[in-house]
Every structure is written in C-alpha cells, then in structure tokens.
Amino acid sequence: MRNFVIIVVTLAIALTARGDEIADSRKLQQEALAAYRAHDSATFLTKIAAASALRPQHPTMLWQLAIAQTLNGQRDQAFVTLERVANFGFVYPIEKEEELATLRDDPRYPAIEERFANNAQPHGRASLAFTVDEKGIVPEGLAYDATTGRFYIGAVKGKRILDDRGRTLVETQYGVFGLAVDAKRRLLWAATSNEEQSALIAVDLRTRRIVKTIAPSDNAKHHFGDLTLGDTVYVSDGAANTIWCVEDDALVPFARGRFASLQGLAIDGHTLYASDYTKGLFAIDLRTRDIAALRTDASLLGVDGIYRAAPRTLIAVQNGTNPARILRLRVSGANVRAETLLANDARMTDPTLGVIANGRFHFNANAQWEAKPGDTLEAVRVLSIALH
C-alpha cells in the first residue's frame, strides 16, 4: 500500500471537478485515504467503495478498493476487483504491493500477477513518421494538408505553428492546441489558449497569414483544447466545459452541462463525439443537440484526442495513464468497445494529438509536458500506425 499513492493517475488530481459525481468521488477517495493512514480499514473500505461506485471505470479507485477488500479479509471480492483492473490494460505494481501480500498464497494470484505483467509489455507496431528538431515547444495539435502533403504541428510553449520541416508557418498570441485543415478553403484552423484566455484562429495556407481570430465575447476563463470541422468549426473548451461552434464569425454555445473536462471532438454523420478526460465518451446529435454518455466495459479515463476512422469507429489517444495508449473505439448504439492498437512503445512517452492521413494514424508522441528545468529535452517525434 505504501507504493500506490505515488502511482495514482496524475490526471485524477490535476483537473478541477465539474460534475457532482466527480467532486463527490474525489472527496470520498480522500476520506478513504485518510482512513487508511489512520489504520481504520473498515472506514477505508466503506469510503473507497462508495467513491468507486460513483466512477466504476476509474482504475486507481478500483485498485485501492482491492487493497481495502484485502485488508478487510474479503479475498474473493479482491480478486474480482483486481481482475477488473487488469482487464483495463493498465499497469499496477501488484508484485510490490505489500498490502496484497496475503493474497499470494491463493492459487488465483499467479494469473492476476501475469495479467499485470502482460499489461506492461509492448503491444502493436508504430513507425517513425518524421521528427522536427525543436525542443521544449510541447507539441499538441497535428494536422495534414492533403493538397501539399504537408503536416503541421501546434506548439504550446513555442506559441507557433510549424510544418514537418520545422519551418514556422505563423507565430501566435497563445499556445497552440488542436489543429484542422479546411482543404477546400485552404485554411488551417487552430485552437489557441493560455491559462485564462483562448481564441480560435484561421491561417490562410497560401499567404501564411492569420486571417481570422475569433474569441469568446465574455470575460470568463476559457481553455480551447481541440476542434473539428463539419458544416462549421466546433471547438472544445475545457475551462467552461462547453462545445462552441462558429456562426457568422462569432462563437456560440453548441453543447454544455454534462461535461467535466472536455477534450477531443470528432464528427461522424449526424453525430459529434466528444471525449471527456474524466467522464469518457459522449455522443451529441448535431440536429437536436441531445447529449448521451456512452457506456463501455473499458476505462476511457484520460482519453484526449479522438478521430473518425470509419463509420462508428474512432481512434483515440489516451494519456496520463500507465501505459499511455492508442485505442480504436467501436460505437454500437450507446455502447463502446475499446481495442488497444499501441501501448508500451518506448518512443511514445507523452502522446498528445494526431491526425489520420493516408490510411495511418499520425500523432505527436513525446510532448514532454512534465519536463523540468535542467531535463534533457527531445526533438519532436511523430509516430504513425496502420489502420488497416
């Protein structure tokens, strides 16, 4: 148990809770950990079970629940819970967890330990698409211009957009997050943000100039993270937890109220899919604006960018988890089935956003968000995986 606190998924404590169940579950989790530190195993179990019930796909809460069940002599329940965590595909140090040592004489234990060991093995194959010799820029957005065959990278700390040769397309006022090319109009749209303010910009790819800057009209805090193109531009705002759309060169709310930490957007027919870093995947009807939370047996905690690969099929980047992964999500009605396409690739240290181009998913593989002064920084690395 001494080890598990340091492996709590960092995204679970880095985000501001918006939905009541998120805030309530975190409060219960903190109370559970306080009870654990006070050696009150019964309260630890009661509190963490309640927290996990509010967020049943949260792997770290389940991990803590398994520990609480073990401490309270509930061996059968602990094995069921550990199997659920292992099925999610994440890595937890079961072989080092001293509070689970009493389970090791059980004939069911070796299989569970093997499952976690397998979760730490490389899965899938990726190719190096290209590198850009820029360091410390924190690459987020990635877009592809089919007309020229050029990729574009959004730099958060670099505050600019670069091409795949490292040439600056434009400099920006804020850090650059999501990118998308409107090939017909020869525009590159970018979601830009700092800690308080955001703006949607459009760059003319012919003149290499910013031709539109569209910002929220209020004085509230905004953080634009990603965008997608349909009949207009849709952009996710993780601070206001609102999806905005562009009408007459102004931003108007399109969907709000169900989200906790909005991230990626993708359009498939009449459906706008939205990923939420803490709540999973939502489907929004573009005609009625009805919002539906999609169900899954997987854990979609930490899903960032999402991309339409085929009808009712999305590619997703999952980060902030151990391991980070590239997923294929197949949607059937209100249900989602997840398949891991890539995990535990040593080159994929901090994946962010990507783009589908020429039958492959390309993505920024090493954003280095957590780099500290004095750390050795790497050049931008873009990997790709085949989708067929």
Buried (B, 14 or more C-beta within 10 A) or exposed (E): BEEBEEBBBBBBEEBEBBBEBBBBBBBBBEBBBEBBEEEBBEBBBBBBBBBBEBBEBBBBBBBBBBBBBBBBEBBEBBBEBBBBBBBBBBBBBBEEBEBBEBBEEEEBBEEBBEBBEEBBEEBBEBEEBBBBEBEEBBBBBBBBBEEEEBBBBBBBBBBBBBBBEBEEBBEBEBBBBBBBBBBEEBBBBBBBBBEEBBBBBBBBBEEBEBEBEBBBEEEEEBBBBBBBBBEEBBBBBBBBBBBBBBEEEEBEBBBBEBBBBBBBBBBBEEBBBBBBBBBBBBBBEBEEEEBBEBEBEBBBBBBBBBBBBEEBBBBBBBBBBBBBBBBBBBBEEEEBEBEBBBBBBEEBBBBBBBBBBEEBBBBBBBBBBEBEEEEEEBEBBBBBBEBE
